[in-house]
């Protein structure tokens, strides 16, 4: 094999490797964009989770308050029924 043929082979291998590297680089950029998108979605989900926790705590407080009012009203309702 002549030196020229070897050089052509090496150049061809180099171009193939360069093409593969470009393809891999493009794939990496796509993956990085996906990761950024997913990180943003995680942040949104965390915000929603905090809001849900806050709403759940508020609802529990209201349920407790309602239970307190019901407990206070039961003796009064019983008294009113006995009077009527």
C-alpha positions as a LaTeX table, in Angstrom:
\begin{tabular}{lrrr}
\hline
Residue & $x$ (\AA) & $y$ (\AA) & $z$ (\AA) \\
\hline
Unk1 & 0.00 & 0.00 & 0.00 \\
Unk2 & 1.33 & 3.37 & $-0.95$ \\
Unk3 & 1.60 & 6.32 & 1.34 \\
Unk4 & $-0.98$ & 8.21 & $-0.70$ \\
Unk5 & $-3.52$ & 5.42 & $-0.23$ \\
Unk6 & $-2.86$ & 5.38 & 3.50 \\
Unk7 & $-3.29$ & 9.14 & 3.63 \\
Unk8 & $-6.62$ & 8.90 & 1.80 \\
Unk9 & $-7.74$ & 6.22 & 4.25 \\
Unk10 & $-6.71$ & 8.30 & 7.25 \\
Unk11 & $-8.45$ & 11.36 & 5.82 \\
Unk12 & $-11.59$ & 9.32 & 5.28 \\
Unk13 & $-11.44$ & 7.99 & 8.84 \\
Unk14 & $-10.87$ & 11.54 & 10.08 \\
Unk15 & $-13.92$ & 12.84 & 8.19 \\
Unk16 & $-16.02$ & 9.96 & 9.54 \\
Unk17 & $-14.88$ & 10.72 & 13.09 \\
Unk18 & $-15.51$ & 14.44 & 12.53 \\
Unk19 & $-19.04$ & 13.68 & 11.30 \\
Unk20 & $-19.71$ & 11.42 & 14.28 \\
Unk21 & $-18.39$ & 14.07 & 16.65 \\
Unk22 & $-20.67$ & 16.69 & 15.10 \\
Unk23 & $-23.63$ & 14.32 & 15.40 \\
Unk24 & $-22.81$ & 13.55 & 19.02 \\
Unk25 & $-22.40$ & 17.25 & 19.77 \\
Unk26 & $-25.82$ & 17.96 & 18.28 \\
Unk27 & $-27.35$ & 15.14 & 20.32 \\
Unk28 & $-25.68$ & 16.51 & 23.45 \\
Unk29 & $-27.17$ & 19.95 & 22.81 \\
Unk30 & $-30.62$ & 18.40 & 22.43 \\
Unk31 & $-30.17$ & 16.43 & 25.65 \\
Unk32 & $-29.01$ & 19.56 & 27.49 \\
Unk33 & $-32.08$ & 21.42 & 26.26 \\
Unk34 & $-34.24$ & 18.52 & 27.50 \\
Unk35 & $-32.52$ & 18.64 & 30.88 \\
Unk36 & $-33.11$ & 22.40 & 31.13 \\
Unk37 & $-36.77$ & 21.92 & 30.23 \\
Unk38 & $-37.16$ & 19.15 & 32.81 \\
Unk39 & $-35.45$ & 21.25 & 35.50 \\
Unk40 & $-37.86$ & 24.07 & 34.79 \\
Unk41 & $-40.78$ & 21.64 & 35.03 \\
Unk42 & $-39.46$ & 20.33 & 38.36 \\
Unk43 & $-39.37$ & 23.89 & 39.68 \\
Unk44 & $-42.94$ & 24.47 & 38.54 \\
Unk45 & $-44.01$ & 21.20 & 40.17 \\
Unk46 & $-42.30$ & 22.16 & 43.42 \\
Unk47 & $-44.16$ & 25.46 & 43.40 \\
Unk48 & $-47.47$ & 23.66 & 42.84 \\
Unk49 & $-46.63$ & 21.22 & 45.61 \\
Unk50 & $-45.97$ & 24.06 & 48.06 \\
Unk51 & $-49.24$ & 25.73 & 47.03 \\
Unk52 & $-51.11$ & 22.46 & 47.54 \\
Unk53 & $-49.54$ & 22.02 & 50.97 \\
Unk54 & $-50.56$ & 25.55 & 51.91 \\
Unk55 & $-54.11$ & 24.95 & 50.68 \\
Unk56 & $-54.26$ & 21.61 & 52.50 \\
Unk57 & $-53.17$ & 23.27 & 55.76 \\
Unk58 & $-55.76$ & 26.01 & 55.26 \\
Unk59 & $-58.46$ & 23.43 & 54.62 \\
Unk60 & $-57.50$ & 21.47 & 57.73 \\
Unk61 & $-57.71$ & 24.65 & 59.80 \\
Unk62 & $-61.16$ & 25.42 & 58.36 \\
Unk63 & $-62.32$ & 21.85 & 59.03 \\
Unk64 & $-61.11$ & 22.14 & 62.62 \\
Unk65 & $-62.91$ & 25.45 & 63.00 \\
Unk66 & $-66.09$ & 23.95 & 61.54 \\
Unk67 & $-65.85$ & 21.00 & 63.94 \\
Unk68 & $-65.47$ & 23.43 & 66.84 \\
Unk69 & $-68.59$ & 25.32 & 65.76 \\
Unk70 & $-70.55$ & 22.07 & 65.37 \\
Unk71 & $-69.50$ & 20.99 & 68.85 \\
Unk72 & $-70.70$ & 24.30 & 70.28 \\
Unk73 & $-74.00$ & 24.14 & 68.40 \\
Unk74 & $-74.99$ & 20.59 & 69.38 \\
Unk75 & $-75.95$ & 21.40 & 72.99 \\
Unk76 & $-77.83$ & 24.48 & 71.83 \\
Unk77 & $-79.76$ & 22.51 & 69.22 \\
Unk78 & $-80.61$ & 19.85 & 71.79 \\
Unk79 & $-81.81$ & 22.54 & 74.20 \\
Unk80 & $-83.97$ & 24.15 & 71.52 \\
Unk81 & $-85.54$ & 20.81 & 70.62 \\
Unk82 & $-86.35$ & 20.11 & 74.23 \\
Unk83 & $-87.98$ & 23.51 & 74.60 \\
Unk84 & $-90.16$ & 23.08 & 71.50 \\
\hline
\end{tabular}
